[in-house]
């Protein structure tokens, strides 16, 4: 079991070019559960803020390289230190003019030297408490953001699963074509459009001849490969607004829409026949075999062969049966 990581102690940055003043601050703040980071110059203070986050900065105003006002101004311009409270510690610039100047650079308070231990402890404790609340709020917001992200991910995963389930419920698992349920929906829609617009469409039944022999001779893997290839060819022979579906076993059905006349339907049917004539090769356990694709195809057109969906289905099935019977003679 992983042990929880102990929270880091708050850090306080003490900036003063006089080692004696830093010693006083260090001893006073030793009574608190904090880490004191010391800087002997303004440049050292700025470098320290690059590496650590501080709950409070105790900043000497008068320093030889960069004075406290300049350090405060730089810190107020950086995103990472803009919210860090600064208490100016000074024995020189304690008048109202310099106080206002310090407040303009982000100072939240002033303390005069020599430092009073009780006042220093009291002020530091106030800002430590504010810092702890700020950190707790930040952590809570971070956790909330992470939970929201996880929730959004779970919602998206569930949406994808539901979409996949809907797809599987309406499509054939082997070929990826619409199944009988989706095909009937597409057929009904095509019928409604034709009735409304006075158009024409065709219903085509395709039944693979000798499919059982393929399974018996070359195995079910060859039979499945034949069905997948047949589906690919049928899909490739259609236009975007047409539909091809696998009704089950070796039976397929097509809806050809936006036809001008019966001759147009027959030309489209010829395209379907041609796409099925080319033999396919299958690499099985015994090596490569050539499988000839032959199919009985029945055609029915709306409204010539039936004004209702049921009549069209019967007409297409009968047309296919007649073709198959003629082949068997």
C-alpha positions as CSV (number, residue, x, y, z in Angstrom):
1,X,0.0,0.0,0.0
2,X,1.4,3.4,-1.0
3,X,2.0,5.7,1.9
4,X,0.4,9.2,1.6
5,X,2.9,11.9,0.9
6,X,3.2,14.3,3.7
7,X,2.4,17.9,2.7
8,X,5.4,20.2,2.4
9,X,5.9,22.9,5.0
10,X,5.0,26.4,3.9
11,X,8.1,28.4,2.9
12,X,8.8,32.0,3.9
13,X,11.4,34.1,2.0
14,X,13.4,36.4,4.2
15,X,15.4,39.0,2.3
16,X,18.0,41.2,4.0
17,X,21.6,42.1,3.3
18,X,22.3,42.2,7.1
19,X,23.0,38.6,8.4
20,X,22.0,39.7,11.9
21,X,18.5,40.6,10.7
22,X,18.2,37.3,9.0
23,X,19.3,35.5,12.2
24,X,16.5,37.3,14.2
25,X,13.9,36.3,11.6
26,X,15.1,32.7,11.6
27,X,15.0,32.4,15.4
28,X,11.6,33.9,15.7
29,X,10.0,31.8,13.0
30,X,11.6,28.6,14.3
31,X,8.6,28.5,16.6
32,X,6.4,27.9,13.6
33,X,6.1,24.9,11.3
34,X,7.6,26.7,8.3
35,X,10.7,26.5,6.2
36,X,12.7,29.8,6.1
37,X,14.6,30.5,2.9
38,X,17.2,33.3,3.3
39,X,18.4,35.7,0.6
40,X,21.1,38.3,1.2
41,X,20.2,40.4,-1.9
42,X,17.5,41.3,-4.2
43,X,19.0,39.2,-7.0
44,X,19.2,36.2,-4.7
45,X,15.5,36.8,-3.7
46,X,14.4,36.8,-7.3
47,X,16.4,33.6,-8.0
48,X,14.7,31.9,-5.0
49,X,11.2,32.7,-6.3
50,X,12.1,30.8,-9.5
51,X,12.6,27.5,-7.6
52,X,10.0,27.7,-4.8
53,X,6.5,28.9,-4.0
54,X,6.4,31.1,-0.9
55,X,3.6,31.8,1.5
56,X,5.1,35.2,2.4
57,X,8.1,37.4,1.6
58,X,9.7,39.4,4.3
59,X,11.5,42.0,2.2
60,X,14.1,44.5,3.3
61,X,13.6,47.9,1.5
62,X,17.2,49.1,1.5
63,X,19.6,46.8,-0.3
64,X,22.7,47.7,-2.4
65,X,22.0,45.9,-5.6
66,X,18.3,45.9,-6.2
67,X,16.2,47.6,-3.5
68,X,13.0,46.2,-2.1
69,X,10.7,48.3,-4.2
70,X,12.3,47.1,-7.4
71,X,12.1,43.4,-6.2
72,X,8.4,43.9,-5.3
73,X,7.7,45.4,-8.7
74,X,9.3,42.5,-10.6
75,X,7.4,40.0,-8.4
76,X,4.2,41.8,-9.1
77,X,4.7,41.4,-12.9
78,X,5.3,37.6,-12.8
79,X,2.3,35.3,-13.0
80,X,3.8,32.8,-10.5
81,X,4.5,35.5,-7.8
82,X,1.8,38.0,-8.4
83,X,-0.3,36.8,-5.6
84,X,2.5,36.3,-3.1
85,X,2.1,38.7,-0.2
86,X,5.0,40.9,0.7
87,X,5.8,42.6,4.0
88,X,8.4,45.3,3.8
89,X,10.8,45.4,6.7
90,X,12.6,48.7,7.0
91,X,14.2,51.2,9.4
92,X,14.6,53.9,6.7
93,X,11.5,54.1,4.5
94,X,8.7,54.1,7.1
95,X,7.0,57.4,6.1
96,X,3.5,57.5,4.4
97,X,5.0,58.4,1.0
98,X,7.2,55.3,0.9
99,X,4.4,53.2,2.4
100,X,2.1,54.1,-0.4
101,X,4.8,53.4,-2.9
102,X,5.3,50.0,-1.4
103,X,1.6,49.2,-1.5
104,X,1.6,50.2,-5.1
105,X,4.2,47.5,-5.8
106,X,2.2,44.7,-4.0
107,X,3.2,45.1,-0.4
108,X,0.5,44.1,2.1
109,X,2.1,45.4,5.3
110,X,5.1,47.2,6.8
111,X,7.2,46.3,9.8
112,X,9.8,48.5,11.4
113,X,13.3,47.5,12.5
114,X,14.3,46.4,15.0
115,X,11.7,43.6,14.7
116,X,9.4,42.8,17.5
117,X,9.1,39.0,17.9
118,X,5.5,39.1,19.0
119,X,4.3,41.3,16.2
120,X,6.3,39.3,13.6
121,X,4.9,36.0,14.8
122,X,1.3,37.4,14.8
123,X,1.6,38.9,11.3
124,X,3.3,35.8,9.8
125,X,0.6,33.5,11.4
126,X,-2.1,35.5,9.7
127,X,-0.6,35.1,6.3
128,X,0.3,31.5,6.9
129,X,-3.4,30.8,7.6
130,X,-4.4,32.6,4.4
131,X,-1.8,30.7,2.4
132,X,-3.1,27.3,3.7
133,X,-6.6,28.3,2.7
134,X,-5.4,29.3,-0.7
135,X,-3.5,26.1,-1.2
136,X,-6.5,24.0,0.0
137,X,-8.8,25.9,-2.5
138,X,-6.3,25.4,-5.3
139,X,-6.0,21.7,-4.6
140,X,-9.8,21.4,-4.4
141,X,-10.2,23.2,-7.7
142,X,-7.5,20.9,-9.2
143,X,-9.2,17.8,-7.9
144,X,-12.6,19.1,-9.2
145,X,-11.0,19.8,-12.6
146,X,-9.6,16.3,-12.7
147,X,-12.9,14.8,-11.7
148,X,-14.7,16.8,-14.4
149,X,-12.1,15.6,-16.9
150,X,-12.7,11.9,-15.8
151,X,-16.4,12.4,-16.0
152,X,-16.2,13.9,-19.5
153,X,-14.0,10.9,-20.5
154,X,-16.5,8.5,-19.0
155,X,-19.4,10.2,-20.8
156,X,-17.5,10.1,-24.1
157,X,-16.7,6.4,-23.6
158,X,-20.3,5.6,-22.8
159,X,-21.4,7.6,-25.8
160,X,-19.0,5.6,-28.0
161,X,-20.1,2.3,-26.5
162,X,-23.8,3.2,-27.1
163,X,-23.0,4.3,-30.6
164,X,-21.1,1.0,-31.2
165,X,-24.0,-1.0,-29.7
166,X,-26.5,0.8,-32.0
167,X,-24.2,0.1,-34.9
168,X,-23.9,-3.6,-34.0
169,X,-27.6,-3.9,-33.6
170,X,-28.2,-2.6,-37.1
171,X,-25.3,-4.1,-39.0
172,X,-24.0,-7.5,-40.0
173,X,-20.9,-8.4,-37.9
174,X,-19.1,-10.2,-40.7
175,X,-19.5,-7.8,-43.6
176,X,-20.3,-4.6,-41.8
177,X,-23.3,-4.1,-44.1
178,X,-26.7,-3.1,-42.8
179,X,-28.7,-6.1,-41.5
180,X,-32.3,-7.0,-42.2
181,X,-33.7,-4.5,-39.6
182,X,-31.8,-1.5,-41.0
183,X,-32.5,-2.7,-44.6
184,X,-36.2,-2.7,-44.0
185,X,-36.0,0.8,-42.6
186,X,-34.0,2.0,-45.6
187,X,-36.5,0.3,-47.9
188,X,-39.5,1.9,-46.2
189,X,-37.8,5.3,-46.5
190,X,-37.1,4.8,-50.2
191,X,-40.8,3.9,-50.6
192,X,-41.9,7.0,-48.8
193,X,-39.7,9.2,-51.0
194,X,-40.9,7.6,-54.2
195,X,-44.5,7.9,-53.2
196,X,-44.1,11.6,-52.2
197,X,-42.0,12.6,-55.2
198,X,-43.5,10.3,-57.8
199,X,-40.1,8.6,-58.4
200,X,-39.0,5.1,-59.1
201,X,-36.6,2.7,-57.3
202,X,-35.6,-0.9,-57.6
203,X,-35.4,-3.7,-55.1
204,X,-32.8,-6.4,-55.9
205,X,-32.3,-9.8,-54.2
206,X,-28.9,-11.6,-54.5
207,X,-28.5,-15.2,-53.5
208,X,-25.0,-16.8,-53.8
209,X,-25.1,-20.0,-55.8
210,X,-23.2,-23.0,-54.4
211,X,-22.2,-21.3,-51.2
212,X,-22.6,-24.5,-49.2
213,X,-20.2,-26.2,-51.5
214,X,-17.5,-23.6,-50.7
215,X,-17.9,-24.2,-47.0
216,X,-17.9,-27.9,-47.4
217,X,-14.9,-28.0,-49.7
218,X,-12.7,-25.2,-48.5
219,X,-13.9,-24.5,-44.9
220,X,-15.9,-21.8,-43.3
221,X,-13.0,-19.3,-43.4
222,X,-13.2,-19.5,-47.2
223,X,-16.9,-19.1,-47.0
224,X,-16.6,-16.0,-44.8
225,X,-13.9,-14.5,-47.1
226,X,-16.3,-15.0,-50.0
227,X,-19.1,-13.2,-48.3
228,X,-16.8,-10.3,-47.3
229,X,-15.5,-10.0,-50.8
230,X,-19.1,-10.2,-52.2
231,X,-20.1,-7.4,-49.8
232,X,-17.2,-5.3,-50.9
233,X,-18.0,-5.6,-54.6
234,X,-21.7,-5.0,-54.1
235,X,-21.0,-1.9,-52.1
236,X,-18.5,-0.7,-54.7
237,X,-21.1,-1.1,-57.5
238,X,-23.6,1.2,-55.9
239,X,-24.1,5.0,-55.7
240,X,-23.9,6.9,-52.4
241,X,-27.7,7.0,-52.0
242,X,-28.2,3.3,-52.7
243,X,-28.3,0.6,-50.0
244,X,-26.8,-2.9,-49.9
245,X,-27.6,-5.2,-46.9
246,X,-26.9,-8.8,-45.9
247,X,-30.2,-10.4,-44.9
248,X,-28.6,-13.5,-43.5
249,X,-26.5,-16.5,-44.7
250,X,-25.7,-16.0,-48.4
251,X,-28.6,-13.6,-49.1
252,X,-28.1,-9.9,-49.9
253,X,-30.5,-7.2,-50.9
254,X,-30.1,-3.9,-52.7
255,X,-32.2,-0.7,-53.0
256,X,-31.4,1.3,-56.1
257,X,-32.9,4.8,-55.9
258,X,-33.5,7.7,-58.3
259,X,-34.0,5.6,-61.4
260,X,-35.4,7.1,-64.6
261,X,-37.1,4.0,-66.0
262,X,-37.0,0.2,-66.0
263,X,-34.2,0.2,-68.5
264,X,-32.1,2.2,-66.1
265,X,-32.8,-0.4,-63.4
266,X,-31.7,-3.2,-65.7
267,X,-28.5,-1.4,-66.6
268,X,-27.7,-1.0,-62.9
269,X,-28.5,-4.7,-62.4
270,X,-26.0,-5.5,-65.2
271,X,-23.3,-3.5,-63.3
272,X,-24.1,-5.7,-60.3
273,X,-23.7,-8.9,-62.3
274,X,-20.4,-7.7,-63.8
275,X,-18.9,-7.0,-60.4
276,X,-19.6,-10.5,-59.3
277,X,-18.2,-12.3,-62.3
278,X,-14.5,-12.0,-61.5
279,X,-13.2,-15.0,-59.4
280,X,-11.6,-14.3,-56.1
281,X,-8.5,-15.9,-54.6
282,X,-8.4,-17.1,-51.0
283,X,-5.2,-18.1,-49.1
284,X,-6.2,-21.0,-46.9
285,X,-4.3,-23.6,-44.9
286,X,-3.8,-25.7,-48.0
287,X,-2.6,-22.8,-50.1
288,X,-4.2,-20.4,-52.5
289,X,-7.5,-21.4,-54.0
290,X,-9.7,-19.7,-56.6
291,X,-13.4,-19.2,-55.9
292,X,-15.8,-18.4,-58.6
293,X,-18.7,-16.1,-57.5
294,X,-22.0,-16.9,-59.0
295,X,-25.3,-15.5,-57.8
296,X,-29.0,-15.6,-58.6
297,X,-30.3,-12.1,-58.9
298,X,-34.0,-11.0,-58.8
299,X,-35.2,-7.5,-59.7
300,X,-38.5,-5.7,-58.8
301,X,-39.2,-2.1,-59.5
302,X,-41.6,0.4,-57.9
303,X,-44.3,1.0,-58.9
304,X,-44.4,-1.5,-61.9
305,X,-43.9,-4.6,-59.7
306,X,-45.7,-3.4,-56.6
307,X,-47.0,-0.2,-55.1
308,X,-46.5,-1.4,-51.5
309,X,-43.3,-2.7,-49.8
310,X,-44.7,-6.1,-49.2
311,X,-45.6,-6.6,-52.8
312,X,-42.1,-5.5,-53.9
313,X,-40.5,-7.9,-51.5
314,X,-42.5,-10.8,-52.8
315,X,-41.9,-9.7,-56.5
316,X,-38.1,-9.6,-55.9
317,X,-38.0,-12.9,-54.1
318,X,-40.1,-14.6,-56.9
319,X,-37.8,-13.1,-59.6
320,X,-34.7,-14.4,-57.8
321,X,-36.4,-17.8,-57.4
322,X,-37.1,-18.0,-61.1
323,X,-33.5,-17.2,-61.9
324,X,-32.2,-19.9,-59.5
325,X,-34.6,-22.5,-60.8
326,X,-33.5,-21.8,-64.3
327,X,-29.8,-22.3,-63.3
328,X,-30.6,-25.6,-61.6
329,X,-32.1,-27.1,-64.8
